[in-house]
Amino acid sequence: NISFLSCSGSRSSKTFKPKKNIPEGSHQYELLKHAEATLGSGNLRMAVMLPEGEDLNEWVAVNTVDFFNQINMLYGTITDFCTEESCPVMSAGPKYEYHWADGTNIKKPIKCSAPKYIDYLMTWVQDQLDDETLFPSKIGVPFPKNFMSVAKTILKRLFRVYAHIYHQHFDPVIQLQEEAHLNTSFKHFIFFVQEFNLIDRRELAPLQELIEKLTSKDR
């Protein structure tokens, strides 16, 4: 039993990626502070809108980093419930199963357990966020031409972690009294991707009913 404990402990910490920090004093840091301030007003539709005079790429970049950090934290709290045994495949309910491919190291999609898939996914996202040519943190360094398509892929994949948590691990979320936190985070995410049309509707299908429920109050 002791070896099992240490084994699961190391796995949790492995999946729990370090937080991606936006450098203080940078323009992106100011944008992040603006986003947090408008979120505090409680109006999520307003909070996701592009602030006047700001660059769309930069706004998408700052929010993508923020969502990565939020999902990272949320998933980190339930890693003990998401194991090779409990989740031998990466799914979002019985109709949706995800196979991993990143197009570079793994070109042909592979079937793997949810913890393995999410580890691949979060490591891949982290690598994109750490790439200065993709996500420049310095003022005046332009975003690459393919930035928006990379951001869309990141957000599409991050959505799958929300979908997995909602479909397979909602009970522990309730036990941990994190339901409101998860719902607010997901609602913010959905309003953001809807505002800038960043995820294809078909990709959102596993949580369509929830999305309608969370967003109908704010139309």
Disulfide bonds with the S-S distance in Angstrom:
none
